[in-house]
């Protein structure tokens, strides 16, 4: 498998979380809720769950983050991938 021919990206800019929630689709909010309800992510990581759900919904190939506790954690990534299908 070679490199992707196209990489999907979302622009990065500082966005208040309340704006993110109010502009998120029902699908991404439901997926974020699933990540928390299925104990993949703790309740306090709801912001991270929404970040991952938005990237999933927009079919992002990469999610650049410094957050190694929840988003870039290999053990959590496996569980999230399973729930995202």
ChimeraX attribute file (.defattr): number of C-alpha atoms within 10 A of each C-alpha:
attribute: neighborCount
match mode: 1-to-1
recipient: residues
	/A:1	3
	/A:2	4
	/A:3	6
	/A:4	8
	/A:5	5
	/A:6	7
	/A:7	10
	/A:8	11
	/A:9	13
	/A:10	12
	/A:11	4
	/A:12	7
	/A:13	6
	/A:14	5
	/A:15	8
	/A:16	8
	/A:17	12
	/A:18	10
	/A:19	9
	/A:20	14
	/A:21	15
	/A:22	10
	/A:23	10
	/A:24	16
	/A:25	14
	/A:26	11
	/A:27	12
	/A:28	21
	/A:29	20
	/A:30	13
	/A:31	22
	/A:32	25
	/A:33	18
	/A:34	18
	/A:35	26
	/A:36	18
	/A:37	12
	/A:38	12
	/A:39	12
	/A:40	19
	/A:41	22
	/A:42	14
	/A:43	14
	/A:44	9
	/A:45	17
	/A:46	15
	/A:47	15
	/A:48	20
	/A:49	26
	/A:50	23
	/A:51	19
	/A:52	23
	/A:53	25
	/A:54	21
	/A:55	18
	/A:56	20
	/A:57	15
	/A:58	13
	/A:59	13
	/A:60	14
	/A:61	13
	/A:62	12
	/A:63	14
	/A:64	9
	/A:65	9
	/A:66	9
	/A:67	10
	/A:68	10
	/A:69	12
	/A:70	19
	/A:71	21
	/A:72	14
	/A:73	11
	/A:74	12
	/A:75	11
	/A:76	18
	/A:77	15
	/A:78	12
	/A:79	15
	/A:80	23
	/A:81	10
	/A:82	9
	/A:83	13
	/A:84	15
	/A:85	6
